[in-house]
């Protein structure tokens, strides 16, 4: 037998021996299920009826807190964001609601100039 053949066979055998010995060395490990209560952001956008479109369309993917922490943007920028949500991310926002959502975002997080 050649030296390279012995090395070729010995290395995998040694690795296999290490793997099987680590499995045997850890008896008594038991996994158990746990329950974790995660906080739920049930807050809605403030504003009553003027917030209906954004509450009905955007809260499925975004928390109100996350949206309201975005930097102020122009009407054009907010319209582009809403369009991106619909076209790139396939957000199920009805076309009839887009103007109301953009108006709400401009009113609450607009720059004051378009």
Buried (B, 14 or more C-beta within 10 A) or exposed (E): EEEEEEEEEEEEEEEEEEEEEEEEEEEEEEEEEEEEEEEEEEEBBEEEEBBBBBBBBBBEEBBBEEBBEEEEBBBEBBBEBBBEBBEEEEBEBEEEBBEBBBBBBBEBBBEEEE
